[in-house]
Amino acid sequence: MNAEQLKGKVQTVLGLIEPASVGITTCHEHILWDMSVEPEIGPASERGLSNQKVSLDNLYIARAHPGAIRDNMCQTDVSLAIKEVALFKYAGGGTIVELSQNGLHRDPMGLARVARATGINIVMGSGYYIGITHPKDMDTRSEEEITDEVVRDILVGVGDTGIRSGIIGEIGNSNPWTSNEKKVLRACAVAQQRTGAPINIHPSISDKLVLENIAVAKEAGADLTHIAISHVDGYEFSRATLRKILKAGCYVEYDGFGHSVYHFIYQNRVIHEDSDLRRLYDITGLINEGYINQILLGQDLFMKCALTAYGGYGYAHMINNLIPLMRAKGMTEEQINTLMIENPMRFLRFKGA
């Protein structure tokens, strides 16, 4: 595979497809992942809680404090993933962008199995998540080595699987922003130049730093019109910051739909304070300002308690529940189609090197 062959196509874990085949798309999800962290030494009761499995008995804890139960932050069961993703397919879904890259225990073979079993297009990520998930030798890795790895993921495949990534991301940035995270972002900008791939950035949770994230990517040669900035709703960037991101040419990704029942602290800030309706009000405001073609939607499902098997909304929430709300709040079918299909189609299409 070379960059010229990718141009104008969307790359899934089962191969290249035409952009017109993406259908209704959720642009930020996790299907098979492990974000669990070994609990620090502490009281026996806390360690005992951490080692429990998610159940009705502790679901209230899993929702209020997602990381308190390690099992809540880990979904490695392919059979369960197939059942959950199939519900998205049955609802009319076409494509899921799966961003569990390095640091979140990406599973190319597992994702391919899910795609074959469900008929859903799965676009798999590449690159590195936030610094605390980086490999121990990241300090010694050069930008060139990281670039080469990402390019290989896209053109050849991950490891020896032959399964190729179709997006760079989500590329993790923290607050404070670490030197290794900056290095990875610069490397990924170069990888985009060499492949024409889209990039998804998990930004620093700071109005000032998210703009610095974008500036560094631009300086390294990234095409800002082919970059999505995740979590603009959950991180509650100001309207002024959103406008600066949009004026830079980036997509803004509202990927917290369904999280209105999950409020928790991340990097010393409360996130996901808004309801789905509040998100729709904000999106409508951006549409009225002329930015409809730069908005992407998703759910960022990364907790086991958000799966339907554990009482959550699941991947089909965007179709079963959100689209009716959009209509009820006055969005036209054309606008819904742009947000759910046309924008993802354009974003996921490779531009060529």
Secondary structure, DSSP 8 states (H G I E B T S, - for coil): --HHHHTT-EEETTEEE-GGG--EEEEEE-SSEE------S--HHHHHHHTS---TTTHHHHHHSGGGSGGGGEE--HHHHHHHHHHHHHTTEEEEEE---BTTT--HHHHHHHHHHH--EEEE--SB--GGGS-TTGGG--HHHHHHHHHHHHHT-STTS----SSEEEEE--SS--HHHHHHHHHHHHHHHHH---EEEE--SSHHHHHHHHHHHHHTT--GGGEEE--TTTTT--HHHHHHHHHTT-EEEE--TTGGG--EEETTEEE--S-HHHHHHHHHHHHHTT-GGGEEE-----SGGGSGGGTS--TTHIIIIIHHHHHHTT--HHHHHIIIIIHHHHHHS----
